[in-house]
Amino acid sequence: MGDNGTCGNKPPWIELFLHVRSSFARFSGQPVPDECLRRVLELARLVPTESYFQPWRWILIRSHAGKRVVESATQVGAPLSSAPVVLICLADTGAWKTAPQQVQELVAKKTLSAQSGQEILRRIREQYASSPELTQRAALAHAFIAVHQILIAAANCDLSAYWVSAFDEQKIKAHFHIPDHFLVAALIGIGYAEKTVSPLPELPLQSHIYEETFGEAYESRDRD
Ligand SMILES: Cc1cc2nc3c(=O)[nH]c(=O)nc-3n(C[C@H](O)[C@H](O)[C@H](O)COP(=O)(O)O)c2cc1C
């Protein structure tokens, strides 16, 4: 919302989201400058996180051999080996166990009050110790936001990023020595698109959004 209560008209960042959606079938051979890659990775640290979990971890693959392994674990439209950089995004299902340490450090530094720290620790134990399902859901939710942040950050550097979620997880875990308590959340190819095509049109808003209960049509309350 703008200051005057309007939603604004085409703010500059909309261009980023349009670039995020650009479709392409292949990366060009142009390398990704280190400075751009660093910037993209830096921005991915800024995503919101519950109780200091920060469960995302990245494996950066630049070697041809590594990219070939990743590619062989997928069936992807844009071949990942054509990307100068491939990121493996991991979600740590054990992050809730290490978060207390970070909370205690923040309390010690007085960034967080002792009372807030206690409250966060109590909630973490109560919610996560007894529910592996919730633990996985939270770890993946964090990882997916981080992946999307990578897509936006890449678009900001005029790079294209290709998100892949269909892959042989065990093959990737075994080859890259990934510990059991991590899930492979996504693979992302990053580089310059060889040629982009117009993305498919989005579905109309009404087909995605229900009001009050499942299936009930959403109506905008704005009057013309
Ligand atoms: C969450 C997510 C998962 C995806 N998984 C795959 C995948 O496993 N294989 C693939 O070829 N493309 C996958 N894609 C599609 C590409 O990353 C890319 O977004 C798409 O080709 C761009 O075209 P579009 O925006 O017109 O759909 C995925 C996209 C998203 C957002």
The ligand as an SDF file (V2000), in Angstrom:
LIG
                    3D

 31 33  0  0  0  0  0  0  0  0999 V2000
    8.4260  -24.9320   -7.4660 C   0  0  0  0  0  0  0  0  0  0  0  0
    8.8770  -25.2100   -8.8680 C   0  0  0  0  0  0  0  0  0  0  0  0
    9.3510  -26.4520   -9.2060 C   0  0  0  0  0  0  0  0  0  0  0  0
    9.7850  -26.7310  -10.5080 C   0  0  0  0  0  0  0  0  0  0  0  0
   10.2680  -27.9620  -10.8140 N   0  0  0  0  0  0  0  0  0  0  0  0
   10.6600  -28.2220  -12.0790 C   0  0  0  0  0  0  0  0  0  0  0  0
   11.1690  -29.4920  -12.4310 C   0  0  0  0  0  0  0  0  0  0  0  0
   11.3050  -30.3880  -11.6030 O   0  0  0  0  0  0  0  0  0  0  0  0
   11.5470  -29.7130  -13.7320 N   0  0  0  0  0  0  0  0  0  0  0  0
   11.4400  -28.7330  -14.6930 C   0  0  0  0  0  0  0  0  0  0  0  0
   11.8030  -28.9720  -15.8450 O   0  0  0  0  0  0  0  0  0  0  0  0
   10.9540  -27.5010  -14.3800 N   0  0  0  0  0  0  0  0  0  0  0  0
   10.5690  -27.2230  -13.1090 C   0  0  0  0  0  0  0  0  0  0  0  0
   10.0830  -25.9920  -12.7950 N   0  0  0  0  0  0  0  0  0  0  0  0
    9.9200  -24.9660  -13.8840 C   0  0  0  0  0  0  0  0  0  0  0  0
   11.1190  -24.0920  -14.1440 C   0  0  0  0  0  0  0  0  0  0  0  0
   11.8760  -23.7910  -12.9840 O   0  0  0  0  0  0  0  0  0  0  0  0
   10.7130  -22.7330  -14.7370 C   0  0  0  0  0  0  0  0  0  0  0  0
   10.0570  -21.9740  -13.7460 O   0  0  0  0  0  0  0  0  0  0  0  0
    9.7670  -22.7920  -15.8450 C   0  0  0  0  0  0  0  0  0  0  0  0
   10.2500  -23.5500  -16.8720 O   0  0  0  0  0  0  0  0  0  0  0  0
    9.4960  -21.3520  -16.2950 C   0  0  0  0  0  0  0  0  0  0  0  0
    8.3880  -21.3160  -17.0650 O   0  0  0  0  0  0  0  0  0  0  0  0
    6.9770  -20.7170  -16.5640 P   0  0  0  0  0  0  0  0  0  0  0  0
    7.2290  -19.6430  -15.5330 O   0  0  0  0  0  0  0  0  0  0  0  0
    6.3700  -20.2190  -17.7950 O   0  0  0  0  0  0  0  0  0  0  0  0
    6.2170  -21.8470  -15.9700 O   0  0  0  0  0  0  0  0  0  0  0  0
    9.7020  -25.7000  -11.4940 C   0  0  0  0  0  0  0  0  0  0  0  0
    9.2350  -24.4380  -11.1530 C   0  0  0  0  0  0  0  0  0  0  0  0
    8.8180  -24.1900   -9.8620 C   0  0  0  0  0  0  0  0  0  0  0  0
    8.3300  -22.8070   -9.5270 C   0  0  0  0  0  0  0  0  0  0  0  0
  1  2  1  0
  2  3  1  0
  2 30  2  0
  3  4  2  0
  4  5  1  0
  4 28  1  0
  5  6  2  0
  6  7  1  0
  6 13  1  0
  7  8  2  0
  7  9  1  0
  9 10  1  0
 10 11  2  0
 10 12  1  0
 12 13  2  0
 13 14  1  0
 14 15  1  0
 14 28  1  0
 15 16  1  0
 16 17  1  0
 16 18  1  0
 18 19  1  0
 18 20  1  0
 20 21  1  0
 20 22  1  0
 22 23  1  0
 23 24  1  0
 24 25  2  0
 24 26  1  0
 24 27  1  0
 28 29  2  0
 29 30  1  0
 30 31  1  0
M  END
$$$$
